Amino acid sequence: MRMLRRYLCAPVAAIAIAALWGAIPAGASTTRTVHAGQSIQAAVDHAKAGDTIVVERGTYAENVEILKGDIHLIGHDATIVPPATPHPGSKCFSPEDPTSLSGICVLSPFANLDTGVVTKYLKGTVVTGFTVKGFSGNGFVAFGAQDTEVTHNRFLDNGEYGAAAFTSTQTSFEHNASITTAPSAEAGFYIGDSPNANAEVEHNVSSGAQFGVFVRDAFEAHIEQNDISGNCVGIVFLADAPGPAGHSNADHNDVHDNDRFCPPGEDGGPSTSGVGIASAGATDTHVHENRIVNNVPSGPAGLSGGLVVVQVGPTPPTHNHMTSNVVKGNGTDVFWDGSGVDNLFFDNHCATSVPAGLCKK
């Protein structure tokens, strides 16, 4: 995983705008419209808390960063693609790869992107109605954000994550699509490094990445009613040693045909292919009434299985309940390495399991 790091007014126009603002009561919100050929970032820079920025149909070659709270960015079939030159001073880069540019970034000014410490969250951002494609980094990324709503967007062929939230709380990714052919793509949707995530990832489509939905070192992630296919792993709750991660659920998802092959990672993790839903070193995850079918490895995978519960390093999975899932046509339908305590498999409709006996009779 890569961690994140870090004009416009002629004098006459300025007088006119100042006169208009003078007529608006203090604290009133404003709707600003950006037309094709204009700058989304300029509108964001001039906006204040509570403002709505409407971006009309068109293609905008720029990256957009939001550093103030309560901004609503509304696209009307607007497309954002990488600029020839990112705007000066942009923070939408990965510290480990200065060429890794992201499309839309929501960053708290009170977050240290090197240490991950956040002293004050940036609140209330809304992003909806965009296609964000072809960025070497992420389509959308938030760091140190709260109550962020990302809905009805398409994230296409971005190099790292479709949409990701680091060290954030109450993130909502709903009714989006993340589809990629980029070989480096890590996850369609990512919730990470967030002990108070309380995140919702619902009604999304995710395809083509290493992970369809990736929850890493985070608590309270609710993964529901997503369509996830064509990845190496459909959904994973991962506690990196020593973790923790968990207190999360995956319910009523359609996790199918995740047969992409991913070789071992730089961190020494196993090769993966044909994994439906996995709890890896996590605690208290509830996986209930999902359809997990036809997740078959396409290469020599060190980890595979429709429904998987395993230990990661010294961190065993504990108190994970896998119930009432339809798990069929996978390389192995249910796989548990036998580690941990109080891992429950009940009423799963499957044909094969390791160890034997984990399927409904």
C-alpha positions in Angstrom: 0.0 0.0 0.0 1.2 3.5 -0.8 0.5 6.2 1.8 -0.6 9.7 0.8 1.5 12.9 1.3 1.6 15.2 0.5 -6.8 33.2 -10.3 -9.0 34.5 -11.3 -10.4 38.0 -11.1 -9.7 40.9 -13.4 -9.9 44.2 -11.4 -13.3 45.1 -12.9 -14.7 41.6 -12.2 -13.4 41.7 -8.7 -15.4 44.9 -8.0 -18.5 43.4 -9.4 -18.1 40.2 -7.4 -17.3 42.2 -4.2 -20.5 44.2 -4.7 -22.5 40.9 -5.1 -21.0 39.4 -2.0 -21.7 42.5 -0.1 -25.4 41.9 -0.7 -25.3 38.4 0.7 -25.8 38.0 4.5 -22.7 36.8 6.4 -22.6 33.0 6.5 -25.0 32.5 3.5 -24.0 29.8 1.1 -23.3 30.4 -2.6 -23.7 28.2 -5.6 -20.9 28.6 -8.1 -21.0 27.2 -11.6 -18.0 26.0 -13.6 -18.4 25.7 -17.3 -16.2 23.7 -19.7 -13.0 25.4 -20.2 -13.0 27.0 -16.8 -11.1 25.8 -13.7 -12.7 23.7 -11.0 -9.8 24.4 -8.7 -10.3 28.1 -9.0 -13.9 27.7 -7.9 -12.9 25.6 -4.9 -10.2 28.2 -3.9 -12.8 30.9 -3.9 -15.5 28.9 -2.1 -16.3 29.1 1.5 -17.9 26.6 3.9 -21.4 25.7 2.8 -20.9 26.6 -0.8 -22.0 24.3 -3.7 -19.8 24.1 -6.8 -21.7 22.9 -9.9 -19.5 21.6 -12.7 -21.2 21.5 -16.0 -20.7 18.8 -18.6 -17.2 18.7 -20.2 -13.7 17.4 -19.7 -11.5 19.1 -17.2 -7.7 18.4 -17.3 -6.8 19.2 -13.8 -6.4 17.7 -10.3 -8.6 19.2 -7.6 -7.8 19.5 -4.0 -10.2 20.5 -1.2 -8.6 21.9 1.9 -11.7 23.5 3.5 -14.8 21.9 5.0 -18.4 21.7 3.9 -17.8 22.1 0.2 -20.3 20.3 -2.1 -18.8 19.5 -5.5 -21.5 18.5 -7.9 -20.7 17.2 -11.4 -23.2 17.2 -14.3 -21.6 14.5 -16.3 -18.2 16.1 -15.8 -15.0 14.2 -16.5 -11.7 14.9 -14.8 -8.4 13.7 -16.4 -4.8 14.3 -15.6 -3.4 17.8 -16.5 -0.2 18.2 -18.5 1.1 20.1 -15.4 -0.4 19.8 -11.9 -1.2 23.1 -10.3 1.7 24.5 -8.3 2.0 23.4 -4.7 -0.5 20.5 -5.1 -0.6 18.1 -2.2 -2.3 15.3 -4.3 0.9 13.3 -4.6 2.2 10.1 -2.9 5.3 10.8 -0.8 6.8 7.5 -2.1 6.2 8.3 -5.7 6.2 12.0 -6.8 4.7 11.0 -10.1 1.7 9.5 -8.4 -1.0 12.2 -8.9 -4.6 11.8 -7.7 -7.7 13.3 -9.2 -9.7 14.7 -6.3 -8.1 15.1 -2.9 -9.8 16.0 0.4 -7.1 16.9 2.9 -7.3 18.3 6.4 -4.9 21.2 6.9 -4.5 19.8 10.4 -3.3 16.4 9.3 0.4 15.4 9.1 0.6 13.4 6.0 4.0 12.0 7.1 3.1 10.7 10.5 -0.6 10.2 10.0 -1.6 12.3 13.0 -4.8 14.3 12.6 -5.6 17.1 15.2 -8.7 18.3 13.5 -10.9 16.7 10.8 -12.0 18.4 7.7 -15.8 17.9 7.7 -18.8 17.7 5.4 -17.3 17.3 1.8 -19.7 16.0 -0.9 -18.4 14.8 -4.3 -21.0 13.5 -6.8 -21.5 13.1 -10.5 -17.9 12.9 -11.8 -15.9 10.5 -14.0 -12.3 10.6 -12.8 -10.0 8.6 -15.0 -6.4 7.9 -16.0 -4.6 9.2 -12.9 -1.4 7.6 -11.9 -2.5 7.7 -8.2 -6.1 7.6 -6.9 -9.3 8.7 -8.5 -10.5 10.1 -5.1 -8.6 10.3 -1.8 -9.4 11.7 1.6 -7.0 12.1 4.5 -8.1 13.4 7.9 -11.7 13.8 6.8 -15.1 13.4 8.5 -18.6 13.0 7.1 -17.4 12.7 3.5 -20.0 11.6 1.0 -18.7 10.3 -2.4 -21.7 9.1 -4.5 -22.6 8.4 -8.1 -19.1 8.8 -9.5 -17.1 6.6 -11.9 -13.4 6.0 -11.2 -11.8 4.5 -14.3 -8.3 3.2 -14.9 -6.6 4.9 -12.0 -3.3 3.5 -10.9 -3.7 3.0 -7.2 -7.2 3.3 -5.6 -10.4 4.2 -7.2 -11.6 5.9 -4.0 -9.8 5.8 -0.7 -10.1 7.2 2.8 -7.1 7.3 5.2 -7.3 8.3 8.9 -10.8 9.4 8.4 -14.2 8.9 10.0 -17.8 8.5 8.8 -16.8 8.2 5.1 -19.6 7.1 2.7 -18.8 5.6 -0.7 -22.2 4.8 -2.3 -23.4 4.1 -5.8 -20.0 4.5 -7.4 -18.1 2.4 -9.9 -14.4 1.7 -9.8 -13.2 -0.2 -12.9 -9.6 -0.4 -13.9 -7.2 -2.2 -16.2 -4.2 -0.6 -14.5 -1.9 -3.5 -13.4 -0.8 -1.5 -10.4 -4.3 -0.8 -9.1 -4.5 -1.8 -5.4 -8.2 -1.5 -4.6 -11.4 -0.2 -6.0 -12.5 1.1 -2.6 -10.2 1.5 0.5 -10.8 2.3 4.1 -7.6 2.3 6.1 -5.7 3.4 9.2 -8.9 4.5 10.8 -9.7 3.2 14.3 -13.0 5.1 14.2 -13.8 4.6 10.6 -17.6 4.1 10.9 -17.6 3.9 7.1 -20.2 2.8 4.6 -19.3 1.2 1.3 -22.6 0.4 -0.3 -24.2 -0.2 -3.8 -20.8 0.1 -5.6 -19.3 -1.8 -8.5 -15.6 -2.7 -8.2 -13.6 -4.6 -10.8 -10.0 -5.0 -12.1 -7.9 -4.3 -9.0 -6.0 -6.4 -6.5 -8.8 -5.9 -4.0 -12.4 -5.0 -4.8 -13.0 -3.5 -1.3 -10.0 -3.3 1.1 -10.5 -2.5 4.8 -7.1 -2.3 6.5 -6.3 -1.5 10.1 -9.8 0.0 10.5 -12.9 -0.5 12.7 -16.6 -0.2 11.9 -16.7 -0.6 8.1 -20.0 -1.6 6.7 -19.7 -3.2 3.3 -23.1 -3.9 1.8 -24.9 -4.6 -1.5 -21.8 -4.2 -3.7 -21.1 -6.0 -7.0 -17.5 -7.1 -7.0 -15.8 -9.1 -9.8 -12.7 -9.4 -11.8 -10.3 -8.7 -8.9 -7.7 -10.9 -7.3 -9.6 -10.6 -4.0 -13.2 -9.5 -3.6 -13.4 -8.1 -0.1 -10.8 -8.3 2.6 -10.6 -7.2 6.2 -6.9 -7.1 7.0 -5.1 -6.5 10.3 -1.5 -5.9 9.6 0.6 -7.3 12.4 -0.1 -6.4 15.0 -3.3 -4.8 13.7 -6.0 -4.2 14.8 -9.0 -4.3 12.4 -12.5 -5.5 12.6 -15.9 -4.8 14.2 -17.1 -4.7 10.7 -19.6 -6.5 8.4 -20.1 -7.6 4.8 -23.7 -8.2 4.0 -25.7 -8.9 0.8 -22.8 -8.4 -1.6 -22.5 -10.2 -4.9 -18.8 -11.3 -5.0 -18.2 -13.3 -8.1 -15.6 -14.2 -10.7 -12.7 -12.7 -8.9 -10.1 -14.6 -10.8 -7.4 -12.1 -11.6 -3.9 -13.3 -10.5 -1.7 -11.1 -8.3 1.9 -12.2 -7.5 3.4 -11.9 -4.0 3.6 -8.3 -2.8 6.7 -6.3 -1.8 5.7 -6.8 1.8 6.1 -10.5 1.5 2.4 -11.3 1.3 1.2 -14.4 -0.6 0.1 -14.4 -4.2 -3.6 -14.2 -4.5 -6.3 -15.2 -6.9 -9.8 -16.6 -6.6 -10.6 -15.1 -3.2 -14.2 -14.0 -2.5 -14.3 -12.5 1.1 -11.5 -12.8 3.6 -11.0 -12.0 7.2 -7.2 -11.9 7.6 -6.1 -11.4 11.2 -9.3 -9.4 11.9 -11.6 -9.6 14.8 -15.4 -9.5 15.1 -16.2 -9.4 11.4 -19.7 -10.6 10.4 -20.1 -11.9 6.9 -23.7 -12.6 6.3 -26.0 -13.5 3.3 -23.5 -12.8 0.6 -23.4 -14.5 -2.8 -19.8 -15.7 -3.2 -19.6 -17.7 -6.5 -17.1 -18.7 -9.2 -14.0 -17.2 -7.6 -11.4 -19.6 -9.1 -7.7 -19.0 -9.1 -6.1 -18.3 -12.5 -2.5 -18.9 -11.3 -0.6 -20.6 -8.4 -2.2 -18.6 -5.6 -0.8 -18.8 -2.0 -4.2 -17.7 -0.8 -7.5 -18.5 -2.4 -11.1 -19.6 -1.4 -14.6 -18.3 -1.6 -14.8 -17.5 2.1 -11.4 -17.3 3.9 -10.4 -16.8 7.5 -6.7 -16.8 8.2 -4.0 -15.6 10.6 -1.6 -12.7 9.5 1.8 -12.8 11.0 1.3 -13.1 14.8 -2.3 -11.8 14.6 -4.9 -14.6 14.6 -8.5 -14.0 13.5 -11.0 -14.0 16.4 -14.7 -13.8 16.8 -15.5 -13.8 13.1 -18.9 -15.1 12.2 -19.6 -16.3 8.7 -23.3 -17.1 8.3 -25.9 -17.9 5.7 -23.8 -17.2 2.7 -24.1 -18.9 -0.7 -20.6 -20.0 -1.5 -20.4 -22.2 -4.6 -18.2 -22.9 -7.6 -15.0 -21.5 -6.0 -11.7 -23.2 -6.0 -12.3 -24.1 -2.4 -15.6 -22.7 -1.1 -14.7 -22.2 2.5 -11.1 -22.1 3.9 -10.1 -21.6 7.5 -6.5 -22.2 8.6 -7.7 -23.3 12.1 -6.2 -20.3 13.9 -7.9 -18.0 16.4 -10.9 -18.5 18.7 -14.6 -18.2 18.3 -14.6 -18.2 14.5 -18.1 -19.4 13.6 -19.2 -21.0 10.3 -23.0 -21.6 10.3 -25.6 -22.2 7.6 -23.3 -21.6 4.7 -24.5 -23.2 1.4 -21.3 -24.6 0.0 -19.8 -27.8 -1.4 -16.2 -27.9 -0.3 -14.4 -26.7 2.8 -11.0 -26.9 4.5 -11.3 -28.3 7.1 -14.2 -30.5 6.2 -17.6 -29.8 7.9 -17.9 -26.1 7.5 -20.7 -26.3 4.9 -24.4 -26.7 5.6 -25.5 -30.3 5.4 
